[in-house]
Amino acid sequence: MRFSAKKKVVACLLHLIFLRKILARKPATILIHKRCATLKKTVKIELVPLIELPTFKFPDLNDITDIDEKNRLLIERNYSGVKNLKPFNEHQYKLSDISDSDLKKAIELHVSDIPIAESCAFFGGYGLKVNNEFVLFPQCCGLLSEINDWKKILHENFEPFYLPECHPSPKFKKIGNEIIIECDSTDEEFYPKTKEIIKVDYESLVSAIKSVSIELIEISKKLDTFNAEYETESVAKNLIWEE
């Protein structure tokens, strides 16, 4: 019996030692977990609708060789409030910042003398922001209707794809829980210069796509106030969604 009692005492001591080791390590473990959670929360992903505003080409500006100056003057002459907005990637503007009157002017210049049903969407596209910094801008000939391509990402097992109109086009694919955006500049440079590989968390990008889709629905309501003038069921369906 004495031997059995001694074994119990030893077992209790060993258990206490084990608990002390666990408790000694626990604060560090909690700290690491908290730090990882904090780092994950700091990654903010946004998709920003950017429009490349159409302009009437005034003949007296043809001889201006400074492209930035020429673009500035074209914007000033064509739009009332855009001159006060900050351009992105030199000549693109946040769609949500454009006033109703300037949106109307943009429709007029973009559609020109063709039926709106035959028009492509507004030129521009979607800037990708990571932690408030743009990492990807719409490229040449990009369209606001590219939202339909971005929405392919909402399907978890989507096939890799390119944006069909812009050039150069990034390639989108999913590996594990990440979206890999390949920006191959072999044949044509991305502008501005862009990382060859951009990686973003899948769920975060899905949230960004859903969020910008809601934003576009609100902007569509503004565009559709001009339906009667353009004799169409929906200006937005033609100039944003291409439906």
Contacts in CASP RR format, 6 or more apart in sequence:
PFRMAT RR
TARGET T0000
AUTHOR 0000-0000-0000
METHOD contacts of the structure
MODEL  1
MRFSAKKKVVACLLHLIFLRKILARKPATILIHKRCATLKKTVKIELVPL
IELPTFKFPDLNDITDIDEKNRLLIERNYSGVKNLKPFNEHQYKLSDISD
SDLKKAIELHVSDIPIAESCAFFGGYGLKVNNEFVLFPQCCGLLSEINDW
KKILHENFEPFYLPECHPSPKFKKIGNEIIIECDSTDEEFYPKTKEIIKV
DYESLVSAIKSVSIELIEISKKLDTFNAEYETESVAKNLIWEE
42 131 0 8 1.000
43 130 0 8 1.000
43 131 0 8 1.000
43 201 0 8 1.000
43 204 0 8 1.000
44 129 0 8 1.000
44 130 0 8 1.000
44 131 0 8 1.000
44 132 0 8 1.000
44 204 0 8 1.000
45 128 0 8 1.000
45 129 0 8 1.000
45 130 0 8 1.000
45 200 0 8 1.000
45 201 0 8 1.000
45 204 0 8 1.000
45 205 0 8 1.000
45 207 0 8 1.000
45 208 0 8 1.000
46 128 0 8 1.000
46 129 0 8 1.000
46 132 0 8 1.000
46 208 0 8 1.000
46 211 0 8 1.000
46 212 0 8 1.000
47 126 0 8 1.000
47 127 0 8 1.000
47 128 0 8 1.000
47 129 0 8 1.000
47 150 0 8 1.000
47 208 0 8 1.000
47 209 0 8 1.000
47 211 0 8 1.000
47 212 0 8 1.000
48 88 0 8 1.000
48 94 0 8 1.000
48 126 0 8 1.000
48 127 0 8 1.000
48 128 0 8 1.000
48 129 0 8 1.000
48 134 0 8 1.000
48 212 0 8 1.000
49 94 0 8 1.000
49 95 0 8 1.000
49 96 0 8 1.000
49 125 0 8 1.000
49 126 0 8 1.000
49 144 0 8 1.000
49 147 0 8 1.000
49 212 0 8 1.000
49 215 0 8 1.000
49 216 0 8 1.000
49 219 0 8 1.000
50 88 0 8 1.000
50 89 0 8 1.000
50 92 0 8 1.000
50 93 0 8 1.000
50 94 0 8 1.000
50 95 0 8 1.000
50 124 0 8 1.000
50 125 0 8 1.000
50 126 0 8 1.000
50 127 0 8 1.000
50 137 0 8 1.000
50 138 0 8 1.000
51 92 0 8 1.000
51 93 0 8 1.000
51 94 0 8 1.000
51 95 0 8 1.000
51 98 0 8 1.000
51 106 0 8 1.000
51 122 0 8 1.000
51 123 0 8 1.000
51 124 0 8 1.000
51 125 0 8 1.000
51 144 0 8 1.000
52 91 0 8 1.000
52 92 0 8 1.000
52 122 0 8 1.000
52 123 0 8 1.000
52 124 0 8 1.000
52 138 0 8 1.000
52 142 0 8 1.000
53 75 0 8 1.000
53 78 0 8 1.000
53 79 0 8 1.000
53 82 0 8 1.000
53 91 0 8 1.000
53 93 0 8 1.000
53 98 0 8 1.000
53 102 0 8 1.000
53 106 0 8 1.000
53 109 0 8 1.000
54 106 0 8 1.000
54 109 0 8 1.000
54 110 0 8 1.000
54 123 0 8 1.000
55 74 0 8 1.000
55 75 0 8 1.000
55 77 0 8 1.000
55 78 0 8 1.000
55 109 0 8 1.000
56 74 0 8 1.000
56 77 0 8 1.000
56 78 0 8 1.000
56 109 0 8 1.000
57 74 0 8 1.000
58 73 0 8 1.000
58 74 0 8 1.000
58 77 0 8 1.000
61 70 0 8 1.000
61 73 0 8 1.000
61 74 0 8 1.000
64 70 0 8 1.000
64 73 0 8 1.000
68 90 0 8 1.000
71 90 0 8 1.000
71 91 0 8 1.000
72 83 0 8 1.000
75 82 0 8 1.000
75 83 0 8 1.000
76 83 0 8 1.000
78 105 0 8 1.000
78 109 0 8 1.000
79 102 0 8 1.000
79 105 0 8 1.000
79 106 0 8 1.000
80 99 0 8 1.000
80 101 0 8 1.000
80 102 0 8 1.000
80 105 0 8 1.000
81 99 0 8 1.000
81 102 0 8 1.000
82 93 0 8 1.000
82 98 0 8 1.000
82 102 0 8 1.000
85 93 0 8 1.000
85 94 0 8 1.000
85 97 0 8 1.000
85 98 0 8 1.000
86 93 0 8 1.000
87 93 0 8 1.000
88 94 0 8 1.000
88 127 0 8 1.000
88 134 0 8 1.000
88 137 0 8 1.000
89 134 0 8 1.000
89 137 0 8 1.000
89 138 0 8 1.000
89 191 0 8 1.000
89 192 0 8 1.000
92 124 0 8 1.000
92 125 0 8 1.000
92 137 0 8 1.000
92 138 0 8 1.000
95 122 0 8 1.000
95 144 0 8 1.000
95 219 0 8 1.000
96 215 0 8 1.000
96 219 0 8 1.000
98 106 0 8 1.000
100 222 0 8 1.000
100 225 0 8 1.000
103 222 0 8 1.000
103 223 0 8 1.000
104 226 0 8 1.000
106 122 0 8 1.000
107 116 0 8 1.000
107 223 0 8 1.000
107 226 0 8 1.000
107 230 0 8 1.000
107 235 0 8 1.000
107 239 0 8 1.000
110 119 0 8 1.000
110 122 0 8 1.000
110 123 0 8 1.000
110 239 0 8 1.000
111 119 0 8 1.000
111 230 0 8 1.000
116 230 0 8 1.000
116 231 0 8 1.000
116 232 0 8 1.000
116 235 0 8 1.000
116 238 0 8 1.000
116 239 0 8 1.000
117 232 0 8 1.000
117 238 0 8 1.000
119 238 0 8 1.000
119 239 0 8 1.000
120 143 0 8 1.000
120 145 0 8 1.000
120 242 0 8 1.000
121 143 0 8 1.000
121 144 0 8 1.000
121 145 0 8 1.000
121 238 0 8 1.000
121 239 0 8 1.000
121 240 0 8 1.000
121 241 0 8 1.000
121 242 0 8 1.000
122 143 0 8 1.000
122 144 0 8 1.000
122 239 0 8 1.000
122 240 0 8 1.000
123 141 0 8 1.000
123 142 0 8 1.000
123 143 0 8 1.000
123 144 0 8 1.000
124 138 0 8 1.000
124 142 0 8 1.000
124 143 0 8 1.000
124 144 0 8 1.000
125 138 0 8 1.000
125 142 0 8 1.000
125 143 0 8 1.000
125 144 0 8 1.000
125 146 0 8 1.000
125 147 0 8 1.000
125 166 0 8 1.000
126 138 0 8 1.000
126 146 0 8 1.000
126 147 0 8 1.000
126 150 0 8 1.000
126 212 0 8 1.000
127 134 0 8 1.000
127 136 0 8 1.000
127 137 0 8 1.000
127 138 0 8 1.000
128 134 0 8 1.000
128 135 0 8 1.000
128 136 0 8 1.000
128 181 0 8 1.000
128 198 0 8 1.000
128 200 0 8 1.000
129 135 0 8 1.000
130 200 0 8 1.000
135 194 0 8 1.000
135 195 0 8 1.000
135 198 0 8 1.000
136 170 0 8 1.000
136 181 0 8 1.000
136 183 0 8 1.000
136 194 0 8 1.000
136 198 0 8 1.000
137 191 0 8 1.000
137 192 0 8 1.000
137 194 0 8 1.000
138 146 0 8 1.000
138 166 0 8 1.000
139 163 0 8 1.000
139 166 0 8 1.000
139 167 0 8 1.000
139 168 0 8 1.000
139 169 0 8 1.000
139 190 0 8 1.000
139 191 0 8 1.000
140 166 0 8 1.000
140 167 0 8 1.000
140 191 0 8 1.000
141 165 0 8 1.000
141 166 0 8 1.000
141 167 0 8 1.000
142 163 0 8 1.000
142 165 0 8 1.000
142 166 0 8 1.000
143 165 0 8 1.000
143 166 0 8 1.000
143 242 0 8 1.000
144 239 0 8 1.000
144 240 0 8 1.000
145 240 0 8 1.000
145 241 0 8 1.000
145 242 0 8 1.000
146 163 0 8 1.000
146 165 0 8 1.000
146 166 0 8 1.000
147 212 0 8 1.000
147 213 0 8 1.000
147 216 0 8 1.000
147 240 0 8 1.000
147 241 0 8 1.000
148 241 0 8 1.000
148 242 0 8 1.000
149 161 0 8 1.000
149 163 0 8 1.000
149 164 0 8 1.000
150 209 0 8 1.000
150 212 0 8 1.000
151 209 0 8 1.000
151 213 0 8 1.000
152 158 0 8 1.000
152 159 0 8 1.000
152 161 0 8 1.000
152 172 0 8 1.000
153 172 0 8 1.000
153 174 0 8 1.000
153 179 0 8 1.000
153 202 0 8 1.000
153 205 0 8 1.000
153 206 0 8 1.000
153 209 0 8 1.000
154 206 0 8 1.000
154 209 0 8 1.000
154 210 0 8 1.000
156 174 0 8 1.000
156 202 0 8 1.000
157 174 0 8 1.000
158 172 0 8 1.000
158 174 0 8 1.000
160 171 0 8 1.000
160 172 0 8 1.000
160 173 0 8 1.000
161 171 0 8 1.000
161 172 0 8 1.000
162 169 0 8 1.000
162 170 0 8 1.000
162 171 0 8 1.000
162 172 0 8 1.000
163 169 0 8 1.000
163 170 0 8 1.000
167 188 0 8 1.000
168 183 0 8 1.000
168 184 0 8 1.000
168 185 0 8 1.000
168 187 0 8 1.000
168 188 0 8 1.000
168 189 0 8 1.000
168 190 0 8 1.000
170 181 0 8 1.000
170 182 0 8 1.000
170 183 0 8 1.000
170 190 0 8 1.000
170 198 0 8 1.000
171 181 0 8 1.000
171 182 0 8 1.000
171 184 0 8 1.000
172 179 0 8 1.000
172 180 0 8 1.000
172 181 0 8 1.000
173 179 0 8 1.000
173 180 0 8 1.000
173 182 0 8 1.000
174 180 0 8 1.000
174 202 0 8 1.000
176 202 0 8 1.000
177 201 0 8 1.000
177 202 0 8 1.000
177 203 0 8 1.000
178 199 0 8 1.000
178 200 0 8 1.000
178 201 0 8 1.000
178 202 0 8 1.000
179 199 0 8 1.000
179 200 0 8 1.000
179 201 0 8 1.000
179 202 0 8 1.000
179 205 0 8 1.000
180 197 0 8 1.000
180 198 0 8 1.000
180 199 0 8 1.000
181 197 0 8 1.000
181 198 0 8 1.000
181 199 0 8 1.000
181 200 0 8 1.000
182 196 0 8 1.000
182 197 0 8 1.000
183 190 0 8 1.000
183 194 0 8 1.000
183 195 0 8 1.000
183 196 0 8 1.000
183 197 0 8 1.000
183 198 0 8 1.000
184 196 0 8 1.000
185 194 0 8 1.000
185 196 0 8 1.000
216 240 0 8 1.000
216 241 0 8 1.000
219 236 0 8 1.000
219 240 0 8 1.000
220 234 0 8 1.000
220 236 0 8 1.000
220 237 0 8 1.000
220 240 0 8 1.000
220 241 0 8 1.000
221 236 0 8 1.000
223 234 0 8 1.000
223 235 0 8 1.000
223 236 0 8 1.000
223 239 0 8 1.000
223 240 0 8 1.000
224 234 0 8 1.000
224 235 0 8 1.000
224 236 0 8 1.000
226 235 0 8 1.000
227 233 0 8 1.000
227 234 0 8 1.000
227 235 0 8 1.000
232 238 0 8 1.000
234 243 0 8 1.000
237 243 0 8 1.000
END
